[in-house]
Amino acid sequence: MKVRVLVRPKRGILDPQGEAVKRALPALGFSGVGAVHIGRLIELEVESADEVEGMCRRLLANPTTEEYEWEVVS
């Protein structure tokens, strides 16, 4: 089965990549963007989703600065 994990900075945590993209968008002609947050998408192929939560908490995300959500996609 395939699992997708989305990891992104927690609200209030400095996101330098997101800020750089936010500043660059108007220079490229894109306006109206209020906030940009850069995260990462991790796809896993697992036999069972039973341990995905533990994988996220212990390795895939830093619980101090990041939040995550995951879903089974197939």
PyRosetta script that sets phi, psi and omega in degrees:
from pyrosetta import init, pose_from_sequence

init()
pose = pose_from_sequence("MKVRVLVRPKRGILDPQGEAVKRALPALGFSGVGAVHIGRLIELEVESADEVEGMCRRLLANPTTEEYEWEVVS")
pose.set_psi(1, 149.9)
pose.set_omega(1, -179.0)
pose.set_phi(2, -104.9)
pose.set_psi(2, 135.8)
pose.set_omega(2, 178.8)
pose.set_phi(3, -123.7)
pose.set_psi(3, 136.6)
pose.set_omega(3, 174.7)
pose.set_phi(4, -111.6)
pose.set_psi(4, 130.8)
pose.set_omega(4, 178.5)
pose.set_phi(5, -116.9)
pose.set_psi(5, 125.9)
pose.set_omega(5, 176.4)
pose.set_phi(6, -106.9)
pose.set_psi(6, 121.3)
pose.set_omega(6, -179.5)
pose.set_phi(7, -117.1)
pose.set_psi(7, 132.9)
pose.set_omega(7, 179.4)
pose.set_phi(8, -148.6)
pose.set_psi(8, 161.3)
pose.set_omega(8, 179.5)
pose.set_phi(9, -63.6)
pose.set_psi(9, 145.6)
pose.set_omega(9, 175.0)
pose.set_phi(10, -67.1)
pose.set_psi(10, 155.0)
pose.set_omega(10, 176.3)
pose.set_phi(11, -57.9)
pose.set_psi(11, 132.9)
pose.set_omega(11, 178.9)
pose.set_phi(12, 91.6)
pose.set_psi(12, -8.1)
pose.set_omega(12, 178.0)
pose.set_phi(13, -90.2)
pose.set_psi(13, 133.9)
pose.set_omega(13, 179.2)
pose.set_phi(14, -57.5)
pose.set_psi(14, 131.5)
pose.set_omega(14, 179.7)
pose.set_phi(15, -125.2)
pose.set_psi(15, 83.6)
pose.set_omega(15, -175.4)
pose.set_phi(16, -60.1)
pose.set_psi(16, -36.4)
pose.set_omega(16, 178.2)
pose.set_phi(17, -65.5)
pose.set_psi(17, -43.6)
pose.set_omega(17, 178.2)
pose.set_phi(18, -62.3)
pose.set_psi(18, -41.1)
pose.set_omega(18, 178.8)
pose.set_phi(19, -64.8)
pose.set_psi(19, -39.6)
pose.set_omega(19, 179.1)
pose.set_phi(20, -63.7)
pose.set_psi(20, -42.4)
pose.set_omega(20, 178.5)
pose.set_phi(21, -66.5)
pose.set_psi(21, -41.8)
pose.set_omega(21, 179.1)
pose.set_phi(22, -59.1)
pose.set_psi(22, -41.0)
pose.set_omega(22, 178.8)
pose.set_phi(23, -71.0)
pose.set_psi(23, -31.4)
pose.set_omega(23, -176.1)
pose.set_phi(24, -79.4)
pose.set_psi(24, -29.8)
pose.set_omega(24, -175.0)
pose.set_phi(25, -58.4)
pose.set_psi(25, -46.6)
pose.set_omega(25, 179.1)
pose.set_phi(26, -61.6)
pose.set_psi(26, -33.6)
pose.set_omega(26, 178.3)
pose.set_phi(27, -65.3)
pose.set_psi(27, -22.8)
pose.set_omega(27, 178.4)
pose.set_phi(28, -96.1)
pose.set_psi(28, 5.3)
pose.set_omega(28, 176.7)
pose.set_phi(29, 94.3)
pose.set_psi(29, 8.6)
pose.set_omega(29, 178.8)
pose.set_phi(30, -102.2)
pose.set_psi(30, 121.0)
pose.set_omega(30, -178.5)
pose.set_phi(31, -118.5)
pose.set_psi(31, 170.4)
pose.set_omega(31, 175.4)
pose.set_phi(32, 82.6)
pose.set_psi(32, 13.3)
pose.set_omega(32, 178.5)
pose.set_phi(33, -92.9)
pose.set_psi(33, 119.0)
pose.set_omega(33, -177.1)
pose.set_phi(34, -88.1)
pose.set_psi(34, -35.9)
pose.set_omega(34, -177.9)
pose.set_phi(35, -151.7)
pose.set_psi(35, 147.7)
pose.set_omega(35, 175.7)
pose.set_phi(36, -132.6)
pose.set_psi(36, 131.1)
pose.set_omega(36, 176.6)
pose.set_phi(37, -125.7)
pose.set_psi(37, 126.5)
pose.set_omega(37, 179.2)
pose.set_phi(38, -98.5)
pose.set_psi(38, 128.4)
pose.set_omega(38, 178.0)
pose.set_phi(39, -128.6)
pose.set_psi(39, -163.9)
pose.set_omega(39, 176.3)
pose.set_phi(40, -139.5)
pose.set_psi(40, 147.8)
pose.set_omega(40, 179.6)
pose.set_phi(41, -110.5)
pose.set_psi(41, 127.0)
pose.set_omega(41, 179.9)
pose.set_phi(42, -118.3)
pose.set_psi(42, 126.5)
pose.set_omega(42, 176.0)
pose.set_phi(43, -109.3)
pose.set_psi(43, 131.0)
pose.set_omega(43, -179.6)
pose.set_phi(44, -122.8)
pose.set_psi(44, 142.6)
pose.set_omega(44, 168.8)
pose.set_phi(45, -107.6)
pose.set_psi(45, 116.7)
pose.set_omega(45, -174.9)
pose.set_phi(46, -129.3)
pose.set_psi(46, 157.5)
pose.set_omega(46, 176.8)
pose.set_phi(47, -76.2)
pose.set_psi(47, -33.5)
pose.set_omega(47, -179.2)
pose.set_phi(48, -146.6)
pose.set_psi(48, 148.6)
pose.set_omega(48, 179.8)
pose.set_phi(49, -86.1)
pose.set_psi(49, 3.8)
pose.set_omega(49, -175.0)
pose.set_phi(50, -58.1)
pose.set_psi(50, -32.3)
pose.set_omega(50, -174.5)
pose.set_phi(51, -105.3)
pose.set_psi(51, 4.5)
pose.set_omega(51, -177.0)
pose.set_phi(52, -62.2)
pose.set_psi(52, -42.3)
pose.set_omega(52, 179.5)
pose.set_phi(53, -58.0)
pose.set_psi(53, -44.5)
pose.set_omega(53, 177.8)
pose.set_phi(54, -64.3)
pose.set_psi(54, -38.8)
pose.set_omega(54, 177.2)
pose.set_phi(55, -60.8)
pose.set_psi(55, -43.2)
pose.set_omega(55, -179.5)
pose.set_phi(56, -64.0)
pose.set_psi(56, -48.8)
pose.set_omega(56, -177.0)
pose.set_phi(57, -65.7)
pose.set_psi(57, -37.3)
pose.set_omega(57, -172.5)
pose.set_phi(58, -94.8)
pose.set_psi(58, -21.5)
pose.set_omega(58, -174.2)
pose.set_phi(59, -139.0)
pose.set_psi(59, -46.8)
pose.set_omega(59, -169.2)
pose.set_phi(60, -76.1)
pose.set_psi(60, -26.0)
pose.set_omega(60, 179.7)
pose.set_phi(61, -132.4)
pose.set_psi(61, 147.7)
pose.set_omega(61, 173.9)
pose.set_phi(62, -90.6)
pose.set_psi(62, 107.8)
pose.set_omega(62, -173.2)
pose.set_phi(63, -64.6)
pose.set_psi(63, -16.9)
pose.set_omega(63, 178.8)
pose.set_phi(64, -74.2)
pose.set_psi(64, -39.6)
pose.set_omega(64, -172.7)
pose.set_phi(65, -118.5)
pose.set_psi(65, -10.3)
pose.set_omega(65, -173.8)
pose.set_phi(66, -127.2)
pose.set_psi(66, 153.7)
pose.set_omega(66, 170.4)
pose.set_phi(67, -118.0)
pose.set_psi(67, 161.0)
pose.set_omega(67, -178.9)
pose.set_phi(68, -145.4)
pose.set_psi(68, 159.6)
pose.set_omega(68, 169.3)
pose.set_phi(69, -144.0)
pose.set_psi(69, 151.0)
pose.set_omega(69, -179.7)
pose.set_phi(70, -140.1)
pose.set_psi(70, 157.6)
pose.set_omega(70, 179.5)
pose.set_phi(71, -148.9)
pose.set_psi(71, 149.5)
pose.set_omega(71, 172.4)
pose.set_phi(72, -84.5)
pose.set_psi(72, 127.3)
pose.set_omega(72, -178.0)
pose.set_phi(73, -110.1)
pose.set_psi(73, -14.4)
pose.set_omega(73, 173.5)
pose.set_phi(74, -168.7)
pose.dump_pdb("model.pdb")
